Amino acid sequence: MTSIRNGVDTAALFATLDAVKGQPEIAQFKFRASNRWISGTHNLGTINAYYGAGQENERENDFTFDADHPPVLVGGDNGPTPVEYLLHALGACLTAGLANIAAARGVELTEVTSTVEGDINLLGILGLDENVRNGFERINVNFTVKGNAPAEKLRQIVEQSRARSAVFDIITGEVPVTIDVVTP
């Protein structure tokens, strides 16, 4: 019997859960991203090294991401906006969690798609109305999930993914953020 379900190695998943239960100190991770301004609103992000499972880890290749604004927002459209990356991160985190949870519960998935939309009002970002927040006013996630389980079980899996999603927690919780500035 194979331990791969929905592309998830369930044996490795359960072994990881057992390892973290047995050694909680290996649960501490620190992810990093660096960013370099190119021109205007265009910038380039790079992701590679991270700390996890008690050690520094480096990937074989860097992941790079252009970010920019569309011309209507005085950008060059060299990449998605940072808020679009956030929407993608939420959808990707929920989907990854959904796949893991379904695999762990013995559910074979045949299709998972999502659309994540966020409403934002530029009056806040542009400083034109101090009563309007700078970020999203609301975010809506719509999933289509198909698999060998009843609809209610598939909904429960999505709910469990939401409950365990790091990105959902970051967006909806209060994460302390510090900003340090170095100048010559």
C-alpha positions, 0 to 999 in steps of 0.5 A: 500500500502506497503512502502517497495520497494527493501528492502527500507522503502521509508516512513522512507527514505522520513521521514529522508530526511524531518527531515534533511531538517528541522534540518540540524544540525542532518546531521553531522555524524562521523564514526569510525574504529579501527585497531589492528596489529596481525602479519606481514601484518595481522591486525584486524579492528573493527567497532561499535560506531558512532556519528549521528543524534545529538547523540552517537550511539552504535551497538548491536555487533561489526563488525570485519574484518581481513585484510592481504596480499596474500602470493605473497605479503609476507602476510598470506592471513588471509583476503582481502587486504586493497585496496580490502576492498576499492573496496568493499566499493565503490561497496557497496556504489553505490549499496546501493544508487542505491537501495534507489534511485530506491525505491524513484523513484518507480522502482522495482529492480530484480537484481543488481550485480557489479564487481569493479576492480582496477589496481595498480602497485607495483613499487609505493608501494614498492618505486621502481619508484617515478613516479608511484603512490602508489594507484590505477591507475584506478578503473572500476565498471561494473553493471548489473541492472534489474528492471521494468524500461527502460534501460535508466532510470536504467542507470540514477539511477546508475548515480545518485547513483554515483553522491551521493556516499560518497565513490566515492567522497572520492576516487575521491576527495581530503579528508584531512587526518591527522595522529597523532602518540602516542609513549611511 
